[in-house]
């Protein structure tokens, strides 16, 4: 068997091979049965033909012997003279008594007159005037020994046939005929004694094809002449005929043996029709069929049982293999089999490609140690050496391995020496990807660090928020009294100038409070469409005046205005902080370049610290040629309180504030830097394409609009700062309202229950009841009560609480008297 055939056979499942073998055996069994049946048919045919041939020869000899005795008498008469023939009649009767199958003997002279007979009873066909045999001998048409046609003595009588010889006179001329009428019953009785079975027959024919007799009698066939065909041709040629032919008597296919009767113009045939000949063969064929069916069924059953058992075993093995294969191929762990001293890697599971990008073809023959990071390779080689000395030992460590793209991944590498295991004979390396775990640990450490920084920031923010709240209350009093002073002072007087200066300083202090609140994340800036170019240009004017020596400022702006939604103060802080950091990064001098342009982002981009979504943006870029930053510094630049400056020269809040403002505006920051190559900060802010469509309607300047005065409405003023209550009450009186002042929520509820109140002005942050809690309590007493909430903090959370409490107007501290008058007018108008 060739290696190719062996390989092909090895790929055929064993169960299928067994079934195929069973089918081959069954086919061989069936073929053997067919062969046996065909051989049995041939044997049956040969045996039947042999039997028919023996019977035919026997009957031919018997018939010849019977006719010889008749011919002997005919010859005896033939040898006598005419006078002796006339006196032979008594002797004929004696001869007839010895040969029972001779019915009668007759001697005729040349004129056809009977000169001697064995009986007075007519022995020949009574319907014939002149016997045919006499005419045949007289006319010389017959042979010396003539066999006539069979006939019946009378209707329904005995069948006979005439055997005759020509008689000659002294001169050798025709002298008459001696004839013997032979009864055919004797032949019929003889033929019936031979049992050829159903379908068998024995036939006596003349050499001319005339049927003399047949057993069984076919009826109305005696005396008929049938075409000889192949049978007569065979007898004429060989003296006999044996084989298959179509019977001219019954038109059946028959097997027969025909033989000429020695010395007489007769043929004897014996045979049987096809059904009778093959009846024994059919019985034997059925036995062979039954035997073949049983043996084939037994073989199939045994092979099927074996195949079923084998199939079960194969299925169990296949299930086990599929489970093993599924575990290996779908496992997140990658498996490598290697013979370190005998060819390297010989197998790698599919997970290795998902983990490291290498296919088995890439790794085949390589060494696992070649994948380990160079810094860890020496330690890994020591572990492998120990493993090779200790069969069955397991070692586990964490290493970095090389990816196909050149990067490195963290894996937990488990090694086991199975070189002694016959089914493995390799060192098994299990790679478990722990990159995410390592990153998570790093991220957790970073988040813990950020949490600690955030806690510091929160503490500072709370401190800043508390200071801002108290400062707002102080500013509220200053603004209120300064405003009243400015209104009452004569125009152009020093007192008027002093009052205006106090108002200006108080407003600047208010802006400072907003910056403090921005650091504390308690205050979201005012959001409105602004032209970013104008704000950046104003900021750069301030930066230009404070640039250290050796630093050159370059700027480039878009020719068309670029608008964004944001707070001008916060955008000013972003630009200022970025420029300040850039100047600090160039102590030896350099170039500070600021550009502003519009950018269209077609697809989402992942940046180092956030994600830039598709859209239209205003891009503010601040570049420097300073010292730059390494990767570790880049990863932490936006952390609160993180700074690379010396102690006392930086707080670490500048970039954290920038990051908060930009992300709060749905923007993104892209930072690129390298040590010695400077830094580049690109700020992306969503651009407002159409200011008219995007910006809300801006009313006229409130300072220029006339103040709506009251009509004596009673207004409840609630604030825990008594100075604010006093100044607010004083301002309300000037605008035509009747104020009722309270310093806490309980006193406010008592004042509301004690008299008519048309509107309420309440501070949010108060001990006991807050402003929104007080609003809920008052709304339960009067659902349509107008309430103005005052707070130093504004934002979504406060708006939600105010809306839930039924407050529709929020006024931010510090405020001027015109602001409170306008707010009161609006809420009273809505209530009306």
Beta strands, then each sheet from edge to edge (+ up, - down):
strand 1: 102-108
strand 2: 114-117
strand 3: 145-147
strand 4: 151-152
strand 5: 159-168
strand 6: 174-183
strand 7: 200-206
strand 8: 211-215
strand 9: 240-246
strand 10: 253-260
strand 11: 266-273
strand 12: 334-339
strand 13: 344-348
strand 14: 394-402
strand 15: 408-418
strand 16: 426-433
strand 17: 528-531
strand 18: 551-557
strand 19: 563-566
strand 20: 590-601
strand 21: 605-606
strand 22: 611-612
strand 23: 615-624
strand 24: 668-673
strand 25: 679-688
strand 26: 714-718
strand 27: 738-742
strand 28: 759-763
strand 29: 786-791
strand 30: 809-812
sheet 1: 2+ 1- 6+ 5- 3+
sheet 2: 2+ 1- 6+ 5- 4+
sheet 3: 8+ 7- 11+ 10- 9+
sheet 4: 13+ 12- 16+ 15- 14+
sheet 5: 17+ 19- 25+ 23- 20+ 18+
sheet 6: 17+ 19- 25+ 24-
sheet 7: 21+ 22-
sheet 8: 27+ 26+ 28+ 29+ 30+
end
